[in-house]
């Protein structure tokens, strides 16, 4: 999910200032430990959205201190949000950083692939523990949507752990196979044919 669309959605709910947007975003995702967004990212996103005509800024006087900047979604912003709601989300299952790390480890010999797998597996188990604790603490009477998000995260982590087992079981076979190499095409002008 892009922070851009989350900001538009939160502004469609009601006008807000930057700090309020950040707090609302973190509330939706279940806290900073699940998806931390820093204030600079929120304000940079707001600037880009304003430049695109999707949000507008209003100043609001305060009793003390500078004017508070409140943002609201424009008609064009609502159109962009509706378009986002009507399209499916692309998953990037094949863009996996661990896979690249493992392949480079095998290609370069710069690290022990079994140790790499062990380190990654330990991280996945720790993440699984943390998410399971959060899920257990969630109130099903008031936080069912968040519980469903935790369930999804747990299922992804469990799938990653099963995949890690598969990789480790077949690692010796993988190491016996040649590493992928690109098909390099000749560069430059083609040679002239001689009669």
C-alpha positions in Angstrom: 0.0 0.0 0.0 1.3 3.4 -0.8 1.3 6.0 2.0 -0.1 8.4 -0.7 -3.4 6.4 -0.9 -3.6 6.0 2.9 -3.3 9.7 3.3 -6.0 10.3 0.7 -8.3 7.8 2.5 -7.7 9.3 5.9 -8.5 12.8 4.5 -11.6 11.5 2.9 -12.7 10.5 6.4 -12.1 14.1 7.6 -9.7 17.0 7.3 -6.6 16.5 9.4 -3.2 18.0 10.2 0.1 16.1 9.5 0.6 14.8 13.1 -3.0 13.6 13.2 -2.5 11.8 9.8 0.5 10.0 11.1 -1.3 8.9 14.3 -4.4 7.8 12.3 -2.2 5.7 9.9 -0.4 4.0 12.8 -3.8 3.3 14.5 -5.0 1.6 11.3 -2.0 -0.6 10.9 -1.8 -1.6 14.6 1.1 0.6 15.7 4.6 1.6 14.8 5.9 -1.9 15.3 3.8 -3.0 12.2 4.4 -0.1 9.9 6.2 3.0 11.0 5.8 6.1 9.0 7.9 9.2 9.9 6.6 12.7 10.0 8.8 13.8 7.1 7.3 11.1 4.9 3.8 12.3 5.7 4.6 15.9 5.0 6.5 15.0 1.8 3.4 13.0 0.7 1.1 15.9 1.5 3.3 18.3 -0.5 3.2 16.0 -3.6 -0.6 15.5 -3.2 -1.1 19.2 -3.0 1.1 19.9 -6.0 -1.0 17.3 -7.9 -4.2 19.0 -6.8 -5.4 16.0 -4.8 -5.4 17.8 -1.4 -5.5 21.4 -0.3 -4.0 23.1 2.8 -5.9 25.5 5.0 -4.4 27.5 7.8 -6.1 27.5 11.2 -5.3 30.0 13.9 -4.2 28.7 17.3 -4.3 30.5 20.6 -0.5 30.3 20.8 2.1 29.4 18.3 2.1 29.3 14.5 -1.0 28.6 12.4 -1.9 24.9 12.3 -1.9 23.5 8.7 -5.1 21.4 8.1 -5.3 19.3 4.9 -8.5 18.2 3.1 -9.1 16.1 0.1 -10.2 17.7 -3.2 -12.7 16.4 -5.7 -9.8 15.3 -7.9 -8.3 13.5 -4.8 -11.6 11.7 -4.2 -11.6 10.6 -7.9 -8.0 9.3 -7.4 -9.1 7.4 -4.3 -12.1 5.9 -6.0 -9.8 4.7 -8.8 -7.4 3.1 -6.3 -10.4 1.4 -4.6 -11.6 0.0 -8.0 -8.2 -1.6 -9.0 -6.5 -4.7 -7.7 -3.2 -4.5 -5.8 -0.2 -6.0 -7.4 1.7 -8.4 -5.2 5.5 -8.6 -5.7 6.0 -12.2 -4.7 9.0 -12.6 -7.0 10.8 -9.6 -5.6 12.2 -11.2 -2.5 15.3 -9.7 -0.9 16.2 -12.9 0.9 16.2 -14.8 -2.4 18.6 -12.3 -3.9 20.8 -12.5 -0.8 20.9 -16.3 -1.0 21.6 -16.4 -4.7 24.4 -13.9 -4.3 25.8 -15.9 -1.4 25.9 -19.0 -3.5 27.3 -17.2 -6.5 30.1 -15.4 -4.6 30.9 -17.8 -1.8 31.2 -14.8 0.5 28.9 -16.3 3.2 27.7 -19.7 4.5 24.3 -20.3 2.9 23.2 -22.6 5.8 24.0 -19.8 8.2 22.1 -17.3 6.0 19.0 -19.6 6.2 19.4 -20.1 9.9 19.6 -16.3 10.5 16.6 -15.6 8.3 14.6 -18.4 9.9 15.3 -17.0 13.4 14.1 -13.6 12.3 10.9 -15.1 10.9 10.2 -17.0 14.1 10.8 -13.8 16.1 8.4 -11.8 13.8 5.9 -14.6 14.1 6.1 -14.5 17.9 5.7 -10.7 17.9 2.6 -10.7 15.6 1.1 -13.6 17.6 1.4 -11.7 20.8 -0.2 -8.7 19.2 -3.0 -10.8 17.9 -3.6 -12.4 21.3 -3.8 -9.0 22.9 -6.3 -7.6 20.4 -9.9 -7.4 21.5 -12.1 -9.4 19.1 -15.1 -7.4 20.1 -13.5 -4.1 19.1 -10.6 -4.9 16.8 -11.7 -7.7 14.5 -10.3 -5.9 11.4 -6.9 -5.7 13.1 -7.1 -9.3 14.1 -7.7 -10.2 10.4 -4.6 -8.2 9.5 -2.5 -10.1 12.1 -3.9 -13.4 10.8 -2.8 -12.5 7.3 0.7 -11.6 8.6 0.9 -14.8 10.5 0.0 -16.8 7.4 2.6 -15.1 5.3 5.3 -15.7 8.0 4.2 -19.4 8.2 4.4 -19.7 4.4 7.9 -18.1 4.4 9.0 -20.6 7.1 7.7 -23.5 5.0 9.5 -22.1 2.0 12.7 -21.7 4.0 12.5 -25.4 5.0 12.1 -26.3 1.3 15.1 -24.2 0.3 17.3 -25.8 3.0 16.2 -29.3 2.0 17.2 -28.7 -1.6 20.2 -26.4 -1.0 22.8 -29.1 -1.9 21.0 -29.7 -5.2 20.8 -25.9 -5.9 24.6 -25.6 -5.2 25.3 -28.2 -7.9 23.5 -26.3 -10.5 25.0 -23.5 -12.5 24.2 -19.9 -11.4 21.9 -17.9 -13.8 23.9 -15.9 -16.3 22.4 -13.3 -18.7 22.3 -13.8 -22.4 24.5 -11.0 -23.6 23.7 -9.7 -27.0 26.5 -8.2 -29.2 26.6 -4.4 -29.0 27.2 -2.0 -31.8 26.4 -2.1 -35.4 25.9 -5.3 -37.2 28.7 -6.4 -39.5 28.2 -5.8 -43.2 27.6 -8.9 -45.3 30.3 -9.5 -47.8 29.4 -10.7 -51.3 
